[in-house]
Amino acid sequence: MNEKLYKMMGVSGAGNITIGIVSIVTGIVGGVLLIITGAGLLKKRSEIMF
């Protein structure tokens, strides 16, 4: 019984690490895209009319 629990905990830990890494990468990529988009808007702010 303890061996099954140990294996399940290992799989759960690996899954949590994987989800954490994916979340970090997604956050970094999203942040970079927002910075690039904002820089483009600042570069062309004289052309933008409201």
mmCIF file as gemmi writes it, N, C-alpha and C atoms, coordinates in Angstrom:
data_model
loop_
_atom_site.group_PDB
_atom_site.id
_atom_site.type_symbol
_atom_site.label_atom_id
_atom_site.label_alt_id
_atom_site.label_comp_id
_atom_site.label_asym_id
_atom_site.label_entity_id
_atom_site.label_seq_id
_atom_site.pdbx_PDB_ins_code
_atom_site.Cartn_x
_atom_site.Cartn_y
_atom_site.Cartn_z
_atom_site.occupancy
_atom_site.B_iso_or_equiv
_atom_site.pdbx_formal_charge
_atom_site.auth_seq_id
_atom_site.auth_asym_id
_atom_site.pdbx_PDB_model_num
ATOM 1 N N . MET Axp A 1 ? 0.82 -1.196 0 1 0 ? 1 A 1
ATOM 2 C CA . MET Axp A 1 ? 0 0 0 1 0 ? 1 A 1
ATOM 3 C C . MET Axp A 1 ? 0.865 1.261 0 1 0 ? 1 A 1
ATOM 4 N N . ASN Axp A 2 ? 1.93 1.263 0.778 1 0 ? 2 A 1
ATOM 5 C CA . ASN Axp A 2 ? 2.793 2.437 0.846 1 0 ? 2 A 1
ATOM 6 C C . ASN Axp A 2 ? 3.514 2.686 -0.475 1 0 ? 2 A 1
ATOM 7 N N . GLU Axp A 3 ? 3.817 1.599 -1.196 1 0 ? 3 A 1
ATOM 8 C CA . GLU Axp A 3 ? 4.515 1.751 -2.465 1 0 ? 3 A 1
ATOM 9 C C . GLU Axp A 3 ? 3.621 2.438 -3.493 1 0 ? 3 A 1
ATOM 10 N N . LYS Axp A 4 ? 2.349 2.097 -3.521 1 0 ? 4 A 1
ATOM 11 C CA . LYS Axp A 4 ? 1.418 2.744 -4.443 1 0 ? 4 A 1
ATOM 12 C C . LYS Axp A 4 ? 1.29 4.23 -4.115 1 0 ? 4 A 1
ATOM 13 N N . LEU Axp A 5 ? 1.216 4.526 -2.838 1 0 ? 5 A 1
ATOM 14 C CA . LEU Axp A 5 ? 1.113 5.915 -2.405 1 0 ? 5 A 1
ATOM 15 C C . LEU Axp A 5 ? 2.371 6.687 -2.793 1 0 ? 5 A 1
ATOM 16 N N . TYR Axp A 6 ? 3.527 6.091 -2.627 1 0 ? 6 A 1
ATOM 17 C CA . TYR Axp A 6 ? 4.798 6.723 -2.978 1 0 ? 6 A 1
ATOM 18 C C . TYR Axp A 6 ? 4.855 7.018 -4.47 1 0 ? 6 A 1
ATOM 19 N N . LYS Axp A 7 ? 4.441 6.061 -5.299 1 0 ? 7 A 1
ATOM 20 C CA . LYS Axp A 7 ? 4.451 6.263 -6.751 1 0 ? 7 A 1
ATOM 21 C C . LYS Axp A 7 ? 3.467 7.354 -7.154 1 0 ? 7 A 1
ATOM 22 N N . MET Axp A 8 ? 2.283 7.365 -6.529 1 0 ? 8 A 1
ATOM 23 C CA . MET Axp A 8 ? 1.284 8.372 -6.845 1 0 ? 8 A 1
ATOM 24 C C . MET Axp A 8 ? 1.779 9.763 -6.467 1 0 ? 8 A 1
ATOM 25 N N . MET Axp A 9 ? 2.469 9.875 -5.349 1 0 ? 9 A 1
ATOM 26 C CA . MET Axp A 9 ? 3.021 11.163 -4.935 1 0 ? 9 A 1
ATOM 27 C C . MET Axp A 9 ? 4.094 11.627 -5.915 1 0 ? 9 A 1
ATOM 28 N N . GLY Axp A 10 ? 4.893 10.691 -6.422 1 0 ? 10 A 1
ATOM 29 C CA . GLY Axp A 10 ? 5.918 11.047 -7.4 1 0 ? 10 A 1
ATOM 30 C C . GLY Axp A 10 ? 5.316 11.564 -8.694 1 0 ? 10 A 1
ATOM 31 N N . VAL Axp A 11 ? 4.268 10.897 -9.166 1 0 ? 11 A 1
ATOM 32 C CA . VAL Axp A 11 ? 3.592 11.336 -10.388 1 0 ? 11 A 1
ATOM 33 C C . VAL Axp A 11 ? 2.935 12.703 -10.178 1 0 ? 11 A 1
ATOM 34 N N . SER Axp A 12 ? 2.336 12.884 -9.027 1 0 ? 12 A 1
ATOM 35 C CA . SER Axp A 12 ? 1.694 14.161 -8.715 1 0 ? 12 A 1
ATOM 36 C C . SER Axp A 12 ? 2.727 15.286 -8.645 1 0 ? 12 A 1
ATOM 37 N N . GLY Axp A 13 ? 3.855 15.028 -8.043 1 0 ? 13 A 1
ATOM 38 C CA . GLY Axp A 13 ? 4.917 16.033 -7.959 1 0 ? 13 A 1
ATOM 39 C C . GLY Axp A 13 ? 5.457 16.398 -9.323 1 0 ? 13 A 1
ATOM 40 N N . ALA Axp A 14 ? 5.663 15.392 -10.179 1 0 ? 14 A 1
ATOM 41 C CA . ALA Axp A 14 ? 6.151 15.655 -11.531 1 0 ? 14 A 1
ATOM 42 C C . ALA Axp A 14 ? 5.133 16.467 -12.32 1 0 ? 14 A 1
ATOM 43 N N . GLY Axp A 15 ? 3.855 16.153 -12.147 1 0 ? 15 A 1
ATOM 44 C CA . GLY Axp A 15 ? 2.812 16.919 -12.829 1 0 ? 15 A 1
ATOM 45 C C . GLY Axp A 15 ? 2.781 18.37 -12.369 1 0 ? 15 A 1
ATOM 46 N N . ASN Axp A 16 ? 2.938 18.579 -11.072 1 0 ? 16 A 1
ATOM 47 C CA . ASN Axp A 16 ? 2.942 19.944 -10.541 1 0 ? 16 A 1
ATOM 48 C C . ASN Axp A 16 ? 4.132 20.741 -11.054 1 0 ? 16 A 1
ATOM 49 N N . ILE Axp A 17 ? 5.281 20.113 -11.132 1 0 ? 17 A 1
ATOM 50 C CA . ILE Axp A 17 ? 6.472 20.795 -11.661 1 0 ? 17 A 1
ATOM 51 C C . ILE Axp A 17 ? 6.258 21.158 -13.124 1 0 ? 17 A 1
ATOM 52 N N . THR Axp A 18 ? 5.687 20.233 -13.887 1 0 ? 18 A 1
ATOM 53 C CA . THR Axp A 18 ? 5.426 20.491 -15.305 1 0 ? 18 A 1
ATOM 54 C C . THR Axp A 18 ? 4.455 21.655 -15.485 1 0 ? 18 A 1
ATOM 55 N N . ILE Axp A 19 ? 3.386 21.659 -14.721 1 0 ? 19 A 1
ATOM 56 C CA . ILE Axp A 19 ? 2.41 22.748 -14.814 1 0 ? 19 A 1
ATOM 57 C C . ILE Axp A 19 ? 3.053 24.076 -14.405 1 0 ? 19 A 1
ATOM 58 N N . GLY Axp A 20 ? 3.905 24.054 -13.401 1 0 ? 20 A 1
ATOM 59 C CA . GLY Axp A 20 ? 4.598 25.27 -12.971 1 0 ? 20 A 1
ATOM 60 C C . GLY Axp A 20 ? 5.513 25.822 -14.048 1 0 ? 20 A 1
ATOM 61 N N . ILE Axp A 21 ? 6.265 24.946 -14.698 1 0 ? 21 A 1
ATOM 62 C CA . ILE Axp A 21 ? 7.174 25.382 -15.768 1 0 ? 21 A 1
ATOM 63 C C . ILE Axp A 21 ? 6.383 25.959 -16.934 1 0 ? 21 A 1
ATOM 64 N N . VAL Axp A 22 ? 5.301 25.296 -17.307 1 0 ? 22 A 1
ATOM 65 C CA . VAL Axp A 22 ? 4.468 25.798 -18.408 1 0 ? 22 A 1
ATOM 66 C C . VAL Axp A 22 ? 3.883 27.162 -18.051 1 0 ? 22 A 1
ATOM 67 N N . SER Axp A 23 ? 3.457 27.338 -16.816 1 0 ? 23 A 1
ATOM 68 C CA . SER Axp A 23 ? 2.903 28.628 -16.383 1 0 ? 23 A 1
ATOM 69 C C . SER Axp A 23 ? 3.959 29.733 -16.441 1 0 ? 23 A 1
ATOM 70 N N . ILE Axp A 24 ? 5.164 29.433 -16.016 1 0 ? 24 A 1
ATOM 71 C CA . ILE Axp A 24 ? 6.241 30.431 -16.036 1 0 ? 24 A 1
ATOM 72 C C . ILE Axp A 24 ? 6.569 30.82 -17.474 1 0 ? 24 A 1
ATOM 73 N N . VAL Axp A 25 ? 6.704 29.835 -18.351 1 0 ? 25 A 1
ATOM 74 C CA . VAL Axp A 25 ? 7.031 30.115 -19.751 1 0 ? 25 A 1
ATOM 75 C C . VAL Axp A 25 ? 5.92 30.925 -20.406 1 0 ? 25 A 1
ATOM 76 N N . THR Axp A 26 ? 4.669 30.574 -20.138 1 0 ? 26 A 1
ATOM 77 C CA . THR Axp A 26 ? 3.543 31.315 -20.698 1 0 ? 26 A 1
ATOM 78 C C . THR Axp A 26 ? 3.547 32.765 -20.218 1 0 ? 26 A 1
ATOM 79 N N . GLY Axp A 27 ? 3.833 32.962 -18.952 1 0 ? 27 A 1
ATOM 80 C CA . GLY Axp A 27 ? 3.898 34.315 -18.41 1 0 ? 27 A 1
ATOM 81 C C . GLY Axp A 27 ? 5.007 35.139 -19.032 1 0 ? 27 A 1
ATOM 82 N N . ILE Axp A 28 ? 6.163 34.542 -19.22 1 0 ? 28 A 1
ATOM 83 C CA . ILE Axp A 28 ? 7.292 35.256 -19.823 1 0 ? 28 A 1
ATOM 84 C C . ILE Axp A 28 ? 6.98 35.625 -21.269 1 0 ? 28 A 1
ATOM 85 N N . VAL Axp A 29 ? 6.445 34.669 -22.028 1 0 ? 29 A 1
ATOM 86 C CA . VAL Axp A 29 ? 6.114 34.939 -23.434 1 0 ? 29 A 1
ATOM 87 C C . VAL Axp A 29 ? 5.046 36.029 -23.532 1 0 ? 29 A 1
ATOM 88 N N . GLY Axp A 30 ? 4.028 35.947 -22.689 1 0 ? 30 A 1
ATOM 89 C CA . GLY Axp A 30 ? 2.991 36.977 -22.696 1 0 ? 30 A 1
ATOM 90 C C . GLY Axp A 30 ? 3.547 38.349 -22.358 1 0 ? 30 A 1
ATOM 91 N N . GLY Axp A 31 ? 4.426 38.411 -21.38 1 0 ? 31 A 1
ATOM 92 C CA . GLY Axp A 31 ? 5.033 39.684 -21 1 0 ? 31 A 1
ATOM 93 C C . GLY Axp A 31 ? 5.875 40.283 -22.108 1 0 ? 31 A 1
ATOM 94 N N . VAL Axp A 32 ? 6.644 39.448 -22.781 1 0 ? 32 A 1
ATOM 95 C CA . VAL Axp A 32 ? 7.48 39.927 -23.896 1 0 ? 32 A 1
ATOM 96 C C . VAL Axp A 32 ? 6.593 40.461 -25.013 1 0 ? 32 A 1
ATOM 97 N N . LEU Axp A 33 ? 5.518 39.736 -25.321 1 0 ? 33 A 1
ATOM 98 C CA . LEU Axp A 33 ? 4.611 40.208 -26.373 1 0 ? 33 A 1
ATOM 99 C C . LEU Axp A 33 ? 3.96 41.538 -26 1 0 ? 33 A 1
ATOM 100 N N . LEU Axp A 34 ? 3.587 41.7 -24.734 1 0 ? 34 A 1
ATOM 101 C CA . LEU Axp A 34 ? 3.004 42.971 -24.297 1 0 ? 34 A 1
ATOM 102 C C . LEU Axp A 34 ? 4.01 44.115 -24.395 1 0 ? 34 A 1
ATOM 103 N N . ILE Axp A 35 ? 5.252 43.859 -24.048 1 0 ? 35 A 1
ATOM 104 C CA . ILE Axp A 35 ? 6.288 44.896 -24.139 1 0 ? 35 A 1
ATOM 105 C C . ILE Axp A 35 ? 6.519 45.283 -25.596 1 0 ? 35 A 1
ATOM 106 N N . ILE Axp A 36 ? 6.581 44.3 -26.486 1 0 ? 36 A 1
ATOM 107 C CA . ILE Axp A 36 ? 6.8 44.588 -27.908 1 0 ? 36 A 1
ATOM 108 C C . ILE Axp A 36 ? 5.632 45.389 -28.474 1 0 ? 36 A 1
ATOM 109 N N . THR Axp A 37 ? 4.409 44.991 -28.127 1 0 ? 37 A 1
ATOM 110 C CA . THR Axp A 37 ? 3.235 45.706 -28.616 1 0 ? 37 A 1
ATOM 111 C C . THR Axp A 37 ? 3.197 47.138 -28.077 1 0 ? 37 A 1
ATOM 112 N N . GLY Axp A 38 ? 3.499 47.31 -26.806 1 0 ? 38 A 1
ATOM 113 C CA . GLY Axp A 38 ? 3.525 48.645 -26.216 1 0 ? 38 A 1
ATOM 114 C C . GLY Axp A 38 ? 4.589 49.531 -26.837 1 0 ? 38 A 1
ATOM 115 N N . ALA Axp A 39 ? 5.75 48.955 -27.124 1 0 ? 39 A 1
ATOM 116 C CA . ALA Axp A 39 ? 6.814 49.73 -27.761 1 0 ? 39 A 1
ATOM 117 C C . ALA Axp A 39 ? 6.389 50.169 -29.154 1 0 ? 39 A 1
ATOM 118 N N . GLY Axp A 40 ? 5.699 49.281 -29.866 1 0 ? 40 A 1
ATOM 119 C CA . GLY Axp A 40 ? 5.206 49.659 -31.194 1 0 ? 40 A 1
ATOM 120 C C . GLY Axp A 40 ? 4.188 50.782 -31.128 1 0 ? 40 A 1
ATOM 121 N N . LEU Axp A 41 ? 3.314 50.728 -30.128 1 0 ? 41 A 1
ATOM 122 C CA . LEU Axp A 41 ? 2.335 51.806 -29.967 1 0 ? 41 A 1
ATOM 123 C C . LEU Axp A 41 ? 3.011 53.13 -29.6 1 0 ? 41 A 1
ATOM 124 N N . LEU Axp A 42 ? 4.004 53.077 -28.726 1 0 ? 42 A 1
ATOM 125 C CA . LEU Axp A 42 ? 4.717 54.301 -28.358 1 0 ? 42 A 1
ATOM 126 C C . LEU Axp A 42 ? 5.466 54.888 -29.55 1 0 ? 42 A 1
ATOM 127 N N . LYS Axp A 43 ? 5.988 54.026 -30.392 1 0 ? 43 A 1
ATOM 128 C CA . LYS Axp A 43 ? 6.731 54.471 -31.56 1 0 ? 43 A 1
ATOM 129 C C . LYS Axp A 43 ? 5.821 55.205 -32.541 1 0 ? 43 A 1
ATOM 130 N N . LYS Axp A 44 ? 4.577 54.758 -32.629 1 0 ? 44 A 1
ATOM 131 C CA . LYS Axp A 44 ? 3.633 55.341 -33.603 1 0 ? 44 A 1
ATOM 132 C C . LYS Axp A 44 ? 2.569 56.206 -32.922 1 0 ? 44 A 1
ATOM 133 N N . ARG Axp A 45 ? 2.828 56.722 -31.741 1 0 ? 45 A 1
ATOM 134 C CA . ARG Axp A 45 ? 1.789 57.461 -31.019 1 0 ? 45 A 1
ATOM 135 C C . ARG Axp A 45 ? 1.393 58.756 -31.722 1 0 ? 45 A 1
ATOM 136 N N . SER Axp A 46 ? 2.287 59.331 -32.514 1 0 ? 46 A 1
ATOM 137 C CA . SER Axp A 46 ? 1.914 60.565 -33.216 1 0 ? 46 A 1
ATOM 138 C C . SER Axp A 46 ? 0.918 60.28 -34.338 1 0 ? 46 A 1
ATOM 139 N N . GLU Axp A 47 ? 0.867 59.05 -34.811 1 0 ? 47 A 1
ATOM 140 C CA . GLU Axp A 47 ? -0.053 58.682 -35.891 1 0 ? 47 A 1
ATOM 141 C C . GLU Axp A 47 ? -1.416 58.235 -35.385 1 0 ? 47 A 1
ATOM 142 N N . ILE Axp A 48 ? -1.55 57.989 -34.069 1 0 ? 48 A 1
ATOM 143 C CA . ILE Axp A 48 ? -2.779 57.471 -33.516 1 0 ? 48 A 1
ATOM 144 C C . ILE Axp A 48 ? -3.721 58.636 -33.208 1 0 ? 48 A 1
ATOM 145 N N . MET Axp A 49 ? -4.963 58.541 -33.719 1 0 ? 49 A 1
ATOM 146 C CA . MET Axp A 49 ? -5.97 59.572 -33.448 1 0 ? 49 A 1
ATOM 147 C C . MET Axp A 49 ? -7.144 58.938 -32.745 1 0 ? 49 A 1
ATOM 148 N N . PHE Axp A 50 ? -7.695 59.631 -31.777 1 0 ? 50 A 1
ATOM 149 C CA . PHE Axp A 50 ? -8.861 59.121 -31.05 1 0 ? 50 A 1
ATOM 150 C C . PHE Axp A 50 ? -10.074 59.941 -31.394 1 0 ? 50 A 1
